[in-house]
C-alpha cells in the first residue's frame, strides 16, 4: 500500500471527516434540520423583537423557511420517485429567496416611502435600520461639504447617536444614488441604499465566480452564504455588511488569481469603507506572498497604502477633527455619545464586569489574533478557499471577543464559510467521499449552460 493511500485512509478516519461523511450521506436530513432551526429563529424574532423591520422579515421568513422545510420533507418521503426539476433541493432555496427575502424587502422599501420612520427613536417605526439613513445622509453631507461627517461641535445642540457616521469615507458612495435622486417616490425607492448594497454584493460575487472559473455552486455553500438568517435579515433591513463582505470575497478572488494590484485596490476601498475588513487585508497579504513572492507583496502593500491615502486624505483634510470623532472615537466608546454596538457576546459580557473584565477581554482578543497570525505563518494560505477560511476565523474571533460589537457582524462569518464551500468545491478539494444521489436531489447549480 502506497504512502498516499495510507494517508488518505488515515484522514478518512479522522473525526472531522467522519462527520463530513455522515452529513453527506443524509443531505436532506441536514437541510430539514437547518430550515427548521431557521424557521424557529424567525418566529422568535417575529414575536419578540422591538424593531419593525425585524418583525416584518421574521413573519415572511417563517413562511419561506416553512415552505423549504415542507419541500425537503416531501423529498425525504418520496425518495424513490423519478427525477424532476421540482425535486431539486434548490427549490427550497428559491422559496426562501422569494418569500423570505424579496417579499419583506419590497414591503419595507414601499413602507419607508409611504410612512417614513427615519430619524426617530421609536424602533417600531423603522422600515430601515439606522445605518441605511445614516449612510444616505453621509452622501448628502459629502456632496454639500466635502466630508461625510457632521461637525458634532457645531450642531448647536447635544449630539445623539444618529449624528455619527462610524464608517470610512468610501461608505458614503453607497448613499450617492439616493442623495442624487430628484425626490420622486419611485426613484427614492429604487435608490434606497439597501438595493445599492445588494447590487454591489451580487456583482462582486458573480465577478469572483467568473474570475476563479467556478462552474457550479454547491447548495450547502448557498445556504450558508445567502439564505441563512444572518444574511437574509441583513439584506432586508440594512445591508452595508453584505456589500463589504462581497468586496472581501472579490479581493480574495483577485489575490488567488494572481492579480495582486487589483486585489490591493479593492482591499483599500473596502478597508476605507469599514475597518472590520482589515483582517482580510492581512490574510490576502499572505496569499500574495505565498503565491508570488516578496516582490509581489511589496507591490501589493504599496498600492494598498497609496489607494487608501487617495480616498482618505481629501476627507481628512476638510475636517480632521470630524474624521477622528466619527471614525475612531465613536466606535471605541470615546466620543461624546457611546456606540450602541453592545450585543451580549463574550467580549462585551466580560467588559461589563468592570476594568478587570475589559482587560481580560482585550487580552483574550489579542491572544486569538496572535493564534490566527501563527496559523497564517505556519500554514500560509494559497487558495481563495484557504484565505476565506482564515478571514472567517479572524472575524469570528473579533466579533465574539471585542468589547463593543453586534451579533449581526457574524454575517461575515456565515458568508465567508459559504464561500469556503463554494471555492473549495471549485478547487477540487473534496469535502467528503460520498455524493448525494443525483436521481433524488441536486446539490449543485451550474452557472453556465456548459
VENWOPE-V205685 format. One record per helix or strand. SS is the DSSP state (hx for helix, st for strand). FROM is the first residue (numbers start at 0). TO is the last residue. If there is no record, write none. Layout:
BEGIN
SS/FROM/TO
SS/FROM/TO
END
This chain:
BEGIN
hx/2/11
hx/14/24
hx/26/47
hx/51/76
hx/84/86
hx/89/114
hx/122/124
hx/129/144
hx/151/153
hx/160/162
hx/168/179
hx/184/189
hx/192/210
st/215/217
hx/218/226
hx/228/236
hx/239/255
hx/259/270
hx/274/291
hx/293/317
hx/319/328
hx/345/350
hx/354/377
hx/383/400
hx/406/425
st/443/445
END
